[in-house]
Amino acid sequence: MFMDFIGDFFSINMRAYMKEEREKELGTISMISETLDPRLLMVQDTTSTTLPTSNVMENDTRCGEQILRHGSVEKVLIGAILTMLTFLTICGNLLVVISVCFVKKLRQPSNYLIVSLAVADLSVALAVMPFVSITDLIGGQWIFGQVFCNVFIAMDVMCCTASIMTLCVISIDRYLGITKPLTYPVRQSGKCMAKIILSVWLLSASITLPPLFGWAQNVNDDKVCLISQDFGYTIYSTAVAFYIPISVMLIMYYRIYRAAKVSAAKHTIAGFPRAEEDENVDCVTAALKLQREVEECTSFSRLLKNDRKNISIFKREQKAATTLGIVVGAFSVCWLPFFLLSTARPFICGVECSCIPFWVERTLLWLGYANSLINPLIYAFFNRDLRTTYRNLLRCKYRNINRKLSAASMQEALKLAERPDLVL
């Protein structure tokens, strides 16, 4: 009995000891898990939160795009300004197209170039400006997808280049019209102008093809839509779209200005001959002097008649030089800063993306777009027929426009016959 009691007591104590040891082990394991699990969770959280953040920062650093956060007042102000610019550009260029297409007197081959310019500027206002306005309004993030990004860039480049190159062709047309007033109108025809306009648009479209066929890919992701920054493509596109046209325009302006200056130097009217005062004159000498004065009066009247024609040519050359000078000046102010930045950007930032501040790029871009708004105003200011047509269309008096233009032309011709020094 005693031995059985000792065995039972020993087995009970062993089970109690083993139970205590097992509880201690379980307590130790729970303490370790409690101390390690929060750290593991923190590590997992940091890795899960750090990796996406590093990717975003890497993209922002690589591309240099700074998405701006506008306040409510800024959004209203920016939206109002950009909407007003777009609306005025559409109205001005649409007015040019309607005027030339529906007014008989304005349907001349030389005005086809103005229509092409208005169509290019109208395309910029309809197909480009609204998407740029929305992008700028939300701070610069592209939200229209990667596929439409390539289409948008192609439309932007083609329409802006067509506008610039049409201005270049207009300067050549004005120069030929001034320097060859007899032969150039004969050569000028509707078919010739149509071929020139078609060539301008095809050349403008050729600039948009390389990025679409793999030569230079556009910068295109979920946040950025930017034209290709490839070095070769940048030099090619900026040269064809801007530097060559502005060089031609400057040359044409200089030649027209020089022609007007030469005409001004030749534009002299001889004074009426005066009789020489001499008391001791016999009858034969007086008769000879009278005959000489009659011949001088006849030559003076002929000179005066020819001088009226010279005045007309001189005024036309002066007007062409003034018009082209203002066109070239406005064009240079609007587009030169943007193209200088576009040319230098790949060499400064590399070919991956842009490192230029977003507000600087957009300010210069909208300054270039403003040229599409200025062009109709310039040509309307220097063209009396366009001014009259604008005035009648805006007043909804479009029924007798052709008759009014014909009457104004006859009145101007009568004034010119009476006073040849009037500006044409």
C-alpha positions in Angstrom: 0.0 0.0 0.0 2.8 2.4 0.9 4.6 1.7 -2.3 1.5 2.2 -4.3 0.9 5.5 -2.6 4.4 6.7 -3.3 4.1 5.7 -7.0 0.8 7.5 -7.3 2.2 10.6 -5.6 5.2 10.6 -7.9 3.2 10.2 -11.0 0.9 13.0 -10.0 3.8 15.4 -9.3 5.4 14.5 -12.6 2.2 15.3 -14.5 1.9 18.6 -12.6 5.6 19.4 -13.4 5.2 18.5 -17.0 2.0 20.6 -17.1 3.8 23.6 -15.6 6.7 23.2 -18.0 4.3 23.0 -20.9 2.5 26.2 -19.8 5.8 28.0 -19.4 6.9 27.0 -22.9 3.5 28.1 -24.2 3.8 31.4 -22.3 7.3 32.0 -23.7 6.2 31.3 -27.2 3.3 33.6 -26.9 5.5 36.4 -25.5 8.0 35.9 -28.4 5.1 36.0 -30.9 3.7 39.1 -29.3 7.0 40.8 -29.4 7.9 39.8 -33.0 4.5 40.0 -34.8 4.2 43.8 -34.6 7.7 44.2 -36.0 6.9 41.8 -38.8 3.7 43.7 -39.5 5.5 47.0 -39.5 8.1 45.6 -41.9 5.4 44.3 -44.2 3.5 47.6 -44.0 6.6 49.6 -44.7 7.6 47.4 -47.7 4.0 47.5 -49.1 3.8 51.2 -48.7 7.3 52.1 -49.6 7.6 50.3 -52.9 4.6 52.0 -54.7 5.7 55.4 -53.3 9.2 54.9 -54.6 7.8 54.0 -58.1 5.8 57.2 -58.2 8.7 59.3 -57.1 10.9 57.5 -59.7 8.4 58.3 -62.4 8.1 61.9 -61.3 11.8 62.3 -61.0 12.4 60.6 -64.4 9.8 62.6 -66.3 10.0 65.8 -64.3 6.3 66.4 -64.5 4.9 68.4 -61.7 1.1 68.0 -61.4 -0.2 71.3 -60.1 -3.0 71.6 -57.6 -5.2 74.6 -58.4 -7.6 76.2 -56.0 -11.1 77.1 -56.8 -10.3 80.7 -57.7 -7.4 79.7 -59.9 -9.5 77.1 -61.7 -12.2 79.7 -62.5 -9.6 82.3 -63.6 -7.6 79.9 -65.8 -10.8 78.3 -67.2 -12.3 81.7 -68.1 -9.1 83.0 -69.8 -8.5 79.8 -71.9 -12.1 79.5 -72.8 -12.2 83.1 -74.0 -9.1 82.7 -76.1 -10.5 79.5 -77.7 -13.9 81.1 -78.4 -12.4 84.3 -79.9 -10.1 82.3 -82.1 -13.0 80.2 -83.4 -15.1 83.2 -84.1 -12.4 85.2 -85.8 -11.2 82.5 -88.2 -14.8 81.3 -88.9 -15.6 84.9 -89.9 -12.7 84.9 -92.4 -13.8 81.6 -94.0 -17.4 82.7 -94.3 -16.4 86.1 -95.7 -14.2 84.7 -98.5 -16.5 81.8 -99.4 -19.8 83.7 -99.6 -18.7 87.2 -100.8 -18.2 87.2 -104.6 -15.6 90.0 -104.6 -13.4 88.2 -102.1 -13.3 84.9 -104.0 -9.9 85.7 -105.6 -7.0 83.3 -105.9 -4.8 85.4 -103.6 -7.4 85.1 -100.8 -7.3 81.3 -101.0 -4.2 81.5 -98.9 -6.0 83.6 -96.3 -8.7 80.9 -96.2 -6.1 78.2 -95.8 -4.6 80.1 -92.9 -8.0 80.6 -91.3 -8.8 76.9 -91.7 -5.4 76.0 -90.0 -6.0 78.4 -87.1 -9.6 77.2 -86.8 -8.4 73.6 -86.6 -6.1 74.6 -83.8 -8.9 76.2 -81.9 -11.3 73.2 -82.4 -9.1 70.2 -82.2 -6.2 71.2 -80.0 -7.1 74.1 -77.6 -10.0 72.4 -75.8 -7.8 69.4 -74.7 -4.9 71.6 -73.7 -7.3 73.8 -71.7 -8.7 70.8 -69.8 -5.2 69.5 -69.1 -4.1 72.8 -67.8 -7.2 73.2 -65.7 -6.6 70.0 -63.8 -2.9 70.8 -63.2 -1.2 69.2 -66.2 -2.1 65.5 -65.9 -3.1 63.8 -69.2 -6.4 62.0 -68.7 -7.4 61.1 -72.3 -5.4 57.9 -72.7 -2.3 56.8 -74.5 -3.9 56.1 -77.8 -5.4 59.6 -78.2 -2.2 61.2 -77.0 -0.5 60.3 -80.4 -3.6 61.6 -82.3 -3.6 64.8 -80.3 0.1 65.4 -80.9 -0.3 64.8 -84.6 -3.2 67.2 -84.9 -1.3 69.9 -82.9 1.9 69.7 -84.9 0.1 69.5 -88.3 -2.3 72.4 -87.7 0.3 74.7 -86.1 2.8 73.9 -88.9 0.2 74.5 -91.6 -0.6 77.9 -90.1 3.1 78.9 -89.9 3.9 77.7 -93.4 0.8 79.4 -94.9 2.1 82.7 -93.5 5.4 82.0 -95.2 3.7 81.4 -98.6 1.6 84.5 -98.1 4.8 86.6 -97.7 6.1 85.1 -101.0 2.8 85.8 -102.7 2.9 89.4 -101.6 6.5 89.8 -102.7 5.8 88.5 -106.2 2.7 90.6 -106.5 4.7 93.7 -105.7 7.8 93.1 -107.8 6.0 91.6 -110.8 2.7 93.4 -111.0 2.2 92.7 -114.7 3.2 89.0 -115.1 2.3 87.5 -111.7 -1.5 88.1 -111.9 -1.5 86.2 -115.2 0.3 83.2 -113.7 -1.9 83.3 -110.6 -4.9 81.0 -110.9 -7.2 79.0 -108.7 -5.6 75.7 -109.7 -2.1 77.0 -108.9 -3.2 78.2 -105.5 -4.9 74.9 -104.8 -1.7 73.0 -105.6 0.3 75.3 -103.3 -2.1 74.9 -100.4 -2.2 71.1 -100.8 1.6 71.1 -100.8 1.6 73.1 -97.6 -0.7 70.7 -95.8 1.1 67.6 -97.0 4.5 69.0 -95.8 2.9 69.9 -92.5 1.5 66.3 -92.2 4.9 64.8 -93.0 6.3 66.2 -89.7 3.7 64.1 -87.8 4.5 60.8 -89.5 7.9 59.8 -87.9 6.5 59.3 -84.3 3.7 57.3 -85.7 6.0 54.9 -87.6 8.6 54.4 -85.0 11.4 56.9 -85.8 10.9 58.9 -82.6 8.3 57.8 -80.0 6.3 60.3 -78.2 6.5 60.5 -74.4 3.3 58.8 -73.5 2.2 57.3 -70.2 -0.7 57.7 -67.7 0.3 61.2 -66.7 2.3 62.7 -69.5 1.6 63.4 -73.2 4.6 65.1 -74.8 6.0 65.2 -78.3 9.1 63.1 -78.9 12.3 64.5 -77.5 14.6 62.6 -79.9 17.5 64.9 -80.9 17.3 64.3 -84.6 13.5 64.6 -84.8 13.5 67.8 -82.7 16.0 69.5 -85.0 14.0 68.3 -88.1 10.6 69.3 -86.8 11.6 72.7 -85.5 13.5 73.6 -88.6 10.7 72.7 -91.0 7.9 74.1 -88.8 9.6 77.4 -87.7 13.2 78.3 -88.5 13.0 77.9 -92.3 9.6 79.6 -92.6 10.6 82.6 -90.5 13.9 82.9 -92.4 11.9 83.1 -95.7 9.5 85.6 -94.2 12.3 87.9 -93.1 13.9 87.7 -96.5 10.6 88.6 -98.2 10.0 91.5 -95.8 13.5 92.9 -96.4 13.0 92.8 -100.2 9.6 94.4 -100.1 10.9 97.0 -97.7 13.9 97.7 -100.0 11.5 97.9 -103.1 9.4 100.4 -101.2 12.4 102.4 -100.2 13.7 102.6 -103.8 10.2 103.7 -105.0 10.2 106.4 -102.3 13.6 107.7 -103.6 12.3 107.8 -107.2 9.0 109.4 -106.1 9.9 113.1 -106.8 7.7 115.6 -108.6 9.5 118.3 -110.5 8.6 121.8 -109.7 6.6 124.0 -112.2 9.0 126.0 -114.4 9.5 129.6 -113.4 10.2 132.4 -115.8 13.5 134.1 -115.6 13.3 137.7 -114.7 15.3 139.9 -117.1 14.4 143.4 -118.0 16.6 143.7 -121.1 14.9 141.0 -123.3 14.2 141.5 -127.0 11.3 140.0 -128.9 13.2 137.0 -130.3 14.6 136.0 -126.9 11.1 136.3 -125.4 9.6 134.1 -128.1 12.2 131.5 -127.6 11.7 131.5 -123.8 7.9 131.3 -124.3 8.3 128.3 -126.6 10.7 126.6 -124.1 8.2 127.2 -121.3 5.3 125.7 -123.3 7.5 122.5 -123.9 8.3 122.4 -120.2 4.6 122.7 -119.3 3.8 119.8 -121.7 6.5 117.6 -120.2 5.4 118.6 -116.7 1.8 117.5 -117.3 3.1 114.2 -118.7 5.4 113.8 -115.7 2.5 114.5 -113.4 0.3 111.9 -115.1 3.1 109.3 -114.8 3.7 110.4 -111.3 0.2 109.5 -110.2 0.9 105.9 -111.4 4.2 105.9 -109.5 2.4 107.1 -106.4 -0.1 104.3 -106.7 2.7 101.7 -107.0 4.6 103.3 -104.1 1.6 103.3 -101.8 0.9 99.7 -102.7 4.5 98.7 -101.9 4.4 100.7 -98.7 1.2 99.1 -97.6 2.5 95.6 -98.4 5.7 96.3 -96.4 3.7 97.5 -93.4 1.3 94.6 -93.5 4.1 92.0 -93.8 6.2 93.7 -91.2 3.4 93.5 -88.6 2.6 89.9 -89.6 6.3 88.9 -89.2 6.6 90.8 -85.9 3.5 89.3 -84.4 4.5 85.8 -85.6 8.0 86.1 -84.1 6.7 87.4 -80.7 4.2 84.6 -80.5 6.2 81.5 -81.6 9.9 82.3 -81.2 10.1 81.7 -77.4 8.2 78.4 -77.7 10.4 77.0 -80.5 13.6 78.1 -78.8 12.5 76.2 -75.7 11.5 73.2 -77.7 14.8 73.1 -79.5 16.9 73.4 -76.3 14.7 71.1 -74.1 16.2 67.7 -75.2 19.7 69.0 -74.8 18.9 70.2 -71.3 16.6 67.5 -70.0 17.5 64.5 -72.1 15.2 62.4 -74.4 13.1 60.8 -71.6 10.9 63.7 -70.8 10.8 67.4 -69.8 12.4 69.0 -66.8 11.1 72.5 -67.6 8.6 73.9 -65.2 5.1 73.1 -66.4 3.8 76.7 -66.1 6.7 78.0 -68.3 5.9 75.4 -71.0 2.2 76.2 -71.0 2.7 79.9 -71.0 4.9 79.8 -74.1 2.6 77.3 -75.8 -0.5 79.5 -75.3 1.5 82.5 -76.5 2.0 80.6 -79.7 -1.7 79.7 -79.9 -2.5 83.4 -79.6 -1.0 83.9 -83.1 -4.1 82.0 -84.4 -6.2 84.7 -82.8 -4.2 87.6 -84.1 -4.0 86.6 -87.8 -7.6 87.4 -88.7 -7.4 90.8 -86.9 -4.2 91.7 -88.8 -5.5 90.9 -92.3 -8.9 92.6 -91.5 -7.1 95.7 -90.4 -5.2 96.1 -93.6 -7.9 94.9 -96.0 -10.8 97.3 -96.5 -13.0 94.6 -98.2 -12.6 92.3 -95.2 -13.4 95.0 -92.8 -16.5 95.9 -94.6 -17.6 92.3 -94.8 -16.9 91.7 -91.1 -19.0 94.8 -90.2 -21.9 93.7 -92.3 -21.8 90.1 -91.1 -21.7 91.1 -87.4 -24.6 93.4 -88.0 -26.5 90.7 -89.8 -26.6 92.9 -93.0 -25.3 90.3 -95.4 -27.8 90.6 -98.2 -26.2 93.5 -100.2 -22.6 93.0 -99.2 -21.3 92.6 -102.8 -23.2 95.8 -103.9 -21.7 97.7 -101.0 -18.2 96.5 -101.8 -18.6 97.5 -105.4 -19.8 101.0 -104.4 -17.0 101.4 -102.0 -14.5 100.5 -104.7 -15.9 103.0 -107.2 -15.9 105.7 -104.5 -12.3 104.9 -103.7 -11.3 105.0 -107.4 -12.8 108.5 -107.7 -11.0 109.7 -104.7 -7.7 108.3 -106.0 -8.3 110.1 -109.4 -8.8 113.4 -107.6 -6.1 112.9 -105.0 -3.4 110.4 -106.0 -1.6 110.8 -102.7 -4.3 108.8 -100.8 -3.4 105.4 -99.5 -4.9 102.5 -101.4 
